[in-house]
């Protein structure tokens, strides 16, 4: 289990190592022990606070999966 602090709250993720780096406004690259994926969304990307998308080409192909928060998008990408 990895512990990451997002928006002032600590969250556990089902992986050994995870790293979240901001690529640009509203875009983050999530790297963990199996692969990496993109998380896009929030107010800084031009959408609403609860509009987030997870893009994990290894598991989901070209699909951008909608989520309600950044934590949900990260959990969706790390679950495999």
Buried (B, 14 or more C-beta within 10 A) or exposed (E): EBEBEEEEEEBEBEBEEBEBEEEEEBBBEBEBEEBBBBBBBBEEBEBEEEBBBBBBEEBBEEEBBBBEBBBBBBBBBBEE
